[in-house]
Amino acid sequence: MNSLFDSIATAGISVGMGVLSIRGRDRGKVFIVVGLEGRRLILVNGGNRSLAKPKLKHYKHVKPLGHIMSEVEVNSIIRADIDCREKDTFLRKKIDLFLDKIKCEKEVSDAQRRSN
């Protein structure tokens, strides 16, 4: 469980949240937060950043998008007794579904705005 200081130090970003990288060579990529180390986030995307080789990134270098998974789900995937490739595939699919959901919500809100 995160303390109040941890929440303040990471601007409310928590485990299971989807974040968009806004700085560095991975700018524009979406990651899932799987851990916190002070002000640094441990990020994976199931592709070039797998659970075996996560990315450490400062919280100021990402933009929170919303929760993709709960903290319990993230921990159960990390501890699951399955191959790392299967875990990474699962994480990629979760990110893709989340991005599709955001895209659909944006299209609906745009359509509603145009109709008014």
C-alpha positions as CSV (number, residue, x, y, z in Angstrom):
1,M,0.0,0.0,0.0
2,N,1.4,3.4,-1.0
3,S,1.8,6.1,1.7
4,L,0.5,9.6,1.3
5,F,4.1,10.8,0.5
6,D,4.4,8.2,-2.3
7,S,1.2,9.4,-3.9
8,I,2.3,13.0,-3.7
9,A,5.8,12.2,-4.9
10,T,4.4,10.4,-8.0
11,A,1.6,12.9,-8.7
12,G,-1.1,10.3,-8.0
13,I,0.2,7.7,-10.5
14,S,-0.3,4.2,-9.1
15,V,0.4,0.6,-10.0
16,G,-1.9,-0.6,-12.9
17,M,-2.2,2.9,-14.4
18,G,-1.6,3.5,-18.1
19,V,0.9,6.3,-18.9
20,L,2.1,8.0,-22.0
21,S,5.8,8.7,-22.3
22,I,6.3,12.4,-23.1
23,R,10.1,12.6,-22.8
24,G,13.0,10.5,-24.1
25,R,13.4,8.2,-27.1
26,D,10.3,6.3,-26.2
27,R,8.1,9.4,-26.4
28,G,4.6,8.7,-27.6
29,K,4.5,5.1,-26.3
30,V,2.0,3.8,-23.8
31,F,3.2,1.8,-20.7
32,I,1.6,0.1,-17.7
33,V,3.0,1.0,-14.3
34,V,4.0,-2.2,-12.5
35,G,5.9,-0.6,-9.6
36,L,7.1,2.5,-7.9
37,E,10.6,3.4,-6.6
38,G,10.5,6.8,-5.0
39,R,9.8,9.3,-7.8
40,R,10.6,6.7,-10.5
41,L,8.1,4.4,-12.1
42,I,8.7,0.9,-13.3
43,L,7.1,0.6,-16.7
44,V,6.3,-2.2,-19.1
45,N,4.5,-2.4,-22.4
46,G,4.9,-6.1,-23.3
47,G,7.0,-5.3,-26.3
48,N,10.5,-3.8,-26.2
49,R,9.9,-3.3,-22.4
50,S,8.9,-6.6,-21.0
51,L,8.4,-7.8,-17.5
52,A,12.0,-9.2,-17.7
53,K,13.4,-5.8,-18.7
54,P,11.2,-3.0,-17.4
55,K,11.9,0.7,-18.0
56,L,12.6,3.1,-15.1
57,K,11.2,6.6,-15.8
58,H,10.7,9.7,-13.7
59,Y,7.1,10.5,-13.0
60,K,7.4,14.0,-14.6
61,H,8.3,12.3,-17.9
62,V,5.0,10.6,-18.3
63,K,1.3,11.7,-18.7
64,P,-1.2,9.5,-16.8
65,L,-4.0,8.1,-19.0
66,G,-6.1,6.1,-16.5
67,H,-6.3,2.8,-14.9
68,I,-5.8,-0.2,-17.2
69,M,-5.6,-2.8,-14.5
70,S,-5.9,-3.0,-10.7
71,E,-2.9,-3.4,-8.5
72,V,-4.1,-6.9,-7.6
73,E,-4.2,-7.8,-11.3
74,V,-0.7,-6.5,-11.9
75,N,0.7,-8.4,-8.9
76,S,-1.1,-11.6,-9.9
77,I,0.4,-11.4,-13.4
78,I,3.9,-10.8,-12.1
79,R,3.6,-13.8,-9.7
80,A,1.7,-16.1,-12.2
81,D,3.4,-19.4,-13.1
82,I,3.4,-18.9,-16.8
83,D,5.9,-18.0,-19.5
84,C,7.1,-14.4,-19.6
85,R,6.2,-14.2,-23.3
86,E,2.6,-15.0,-22.4
87,K,2.6,-12.3,-19.7
88,D,3.9,-9.8,-22.2
89,T,1.3,-10.7,-24.8
90,F,-1.4,-10.3,-22.2
91,L,0.0,-6.8,-21.2
92,R,0.1,-5.8,-24.9
93,K,-3.5,-6.8,-25.4
94,K,-4.6,-4.9,-22.3
95,I,-2.9,-1.8,-23.6
96,D,-4.5,-2.2,-27.0
97,L,-8.0,-2.6,-25.5
98,F,-7.5,0.4,-23.3
99,L,-6.4,2.5,-26.3
100,D,-9.4,1.3,-28.3
101,K,-11.7,2.3,-25.4
102,I,-10.2,5.8,-25.3
103,K,-10.5,6.2,-29.0
104,C,-14.2,5.1,-29.0
105,E,-15.0,7.5,-26.1
106,K,-13.3,10.3,-27.9
107,E,-15.3,9.6,-31.1
108,V,-18.6,9.5,-29.1
109,S,-17.8,12.8,-27.4
110,D,-16.9,14.4,-30.7
111,A,-20.1,13.2,-32.3
112,Q,-22.2,14.5,-29.4
113,R,-20.4,17.9,-29.6
114,R,-21.1,18.1,-33.3
115,S,-24.8,17.3,-32.8
116,N,-25.2,20.2,-30.3
